Amino acid sequence: MAAAFPVSGPVNGMTMVSIPESKGYKLVMTGAYSMDNFMNAHMAISKHAAENGLTEPLAIEEYIVTPEQEADSNKWVTNIYYLHK
């Protein structure tokens, strides 16, 4: 697991990783950050990806609408990507 942020150059004390443009799958999850929500979302996208030949994806979670932006957890949005390595 790693926290990732877009930057314009090296950051002291951090390991820089570049992820090239990749094909893969995207799932949009709405709702609270509960273990059940994340587990169900990852199970669904993982199953779909595996059924379509993607067996060792690079998984990325992108938090679009967060608790800091919206108090109602029903409106939180997370994009989950499973990319080809």
N, C-alpha and C positions, 0 to 999 in steps of 0.2 A: 504494500500500500504506500502511496506517496501523495502528497499534496502538490498540485501543479497550478502554476499561474503563468499566463503569457508575459514574457519579458522581452526587452529589446537587446539584451546583451548579458554577459556573465554576471552572476551575483556571488559576492564573496561568501564562502562557507557553504555553498549549495552545489549539488551535483546537477549539471545541466543535461537534459535529455531532449532530443528532437524527435518528434513523431511525424513521419512523413504523411502526406495525403494517402489515405488508405480506403479500401472498400470494406464494407462490413454491414452491421445492422444497428438500428437505433430504435429504442423503445422510450416513449414519453410516459413517465410515471407522475401522477398527480396525487397529492395527499400527504399525510404526515410521514415523518421519518421514523416509522416503526419497523422493527425487525421483520414483522410479517409482510409489510408492504415491499420492503427491499428484497426479501427472500423470494416472494412470489414473482416480482418483476424479473429478478435475475434468473429464476428457474424458467420463466416463460421465454425470455430472449435466448438463454442458453440452449434450451430444447430446440427452438426454431433454428438457431445458428448451426447446431450439430446436425439437424435433419437436412441442412443445406450445405454440408461439407466443411463447416468452420468448427474445428475441434479444439484448437488452442488459441482462443482470441485474446487480444489485449482489451481488457475491460476498463472503461472510463465512465465516471459519473460526473455530470455537469449540472450544477445547481443553478437553475434559471430564476425561479422565484423562491426566495428564502424567508425564514422567520423574521429577519431584519427588515424585509420589504413588505411583508404581509402577515398580519396577526392570525388570520384564518388559515389553519393548516390544510383545509380542503382545497386551498388555492395554491399551495406550494407545488412547484414543477421541477422535476429532475429528468434530464435526458440521460439515458444509459446507452452507451455505445459498446458493441462488441466488434472489434476491428481485426482484420488480418494482420499478423505480425510482419 
